[in-house]
Amino acid sequence: MVKHQAGCVHRWLERTGNSLGSVLDFGALWRLARHWYDGRLEPGYLRRVPSQVRAYFRDVGLRGSF
C-alpha cells in the first residue's frame, strides 16, 4: 500500500471504528473486478462456488484469506 493510501485508510478506520482488512491497490482492484460479473445477466447464470472463487482470486493475483 502506498503511503498516501495508507494514511487515507487509517484515517477512515479511526473515524469509523472498523478494523483493517484487505486493502487493494487500483491495479489489483481492476484485475479483480474486470471479469467478476461476466455472464451475470445471461439466462441460466450460476454463481461461482467457493472453489471457483478461490481460483479466480488466485488467477488475478490475490493471496491470503478474503
Secondary structure, DSSP 4 states (H G I P E B T S, - for coil): --HHHHHHHHHHHHHH-PPP-----HHHHHHHHTTTTTTTTSTT--PPPHHHHHHHHHHTT--S--
